[in-house]
Amino acid sequence: MLPSAVPAPSAASEEVESRDQRRQRLRQQLLAQALPLIDQMADALADAPDRELFRSVEVRLRDLSRQVAAAAQQAGLDDRKKRGT
């Protein structure tokens, strides 16, 4: 009977750990960049009169959310450059 070809568990777990480490690093970078923008969103909502929630505040929130998305995209690109892929 031939032995079955089973991948080494350590190789699989190292790959998962590497992904998890990368994910945590990206998450920390994103949180650091997003929290000030989220604070600005909270300020805009707290300070706005009711009549402005769907006018200038909506535009401001949209702009800030795009900044969060752009920061996320840049963090992903920077991380890949560091890894050389």
N, C-alpha and C positions, 0 to 999 in steps of 0.2 A: 504494500500500500504506500502510495506517495504522500509525503507530508503536504498539507495544504499551505498555500502561499498566503500568509497573513501579514499585513504590514505591521511594522513595529509600532507599538502603542506610543512610544516616546516621540517618534517622528510626527504622528498626528497631533499629539498634545502640544508639542512645541509650535506647530503651525497655528493652532488655536490660541495659544498663549501670545504668540506674536501679533495676531489679529486683535486680540483683546487689549494688549498693551498699546497698539497703534490707536485703537478706538478710544481708550482712556486719555491718551495724549491729545488727540483731536478734540475730544469732549472738553478737556480742560482749557484748551486754546479757545474753543468756541464760547464757552461760558465766560471766559475773561473778556472776550470781545463783545459778547451779546449783552451781558448784564448792564453796562452803562446805557446801551440803547434801550433796553427794557425799562430801565429807570426813567429815561426820557419819555417813553410811551406812557408809563404810569403817571408822570407829572402832567403830560398833555391831557390825559383823561381826567385827572383830579382837578386840574385848574380850569378846564373848559366849561363854559356855560352850556346848558342843555341844547340850546339852539345851534351850537357849533359842533356837536358830536358827529354829525354827518356832513360836515362841510370842511372847514380848514383842519380840524382834528383828524378826520378820516384821511385826508391827504398826508398829513404829518405822520400818522401811523403807517401808512403805506410806504412812505419814503424810508422810515426807520426799519421796517421789515425787509425792505430791499437791501438795506445796508447790512442787516444780519445775514441775509442769503449771500451777499457778495463776500462777506467775511468768511462764511463757511466754505464757499468755493475756493477762495484764496488759500485758506488753511489746508484744504485737501491738495491743492496744487503744490504748495510749499512742502507738505509732508512727502509727496511723491518725489520731488526734486531732491530732498535730503536722502531718500532711500536709493536714489539713482535709477528709478524706473521710469 
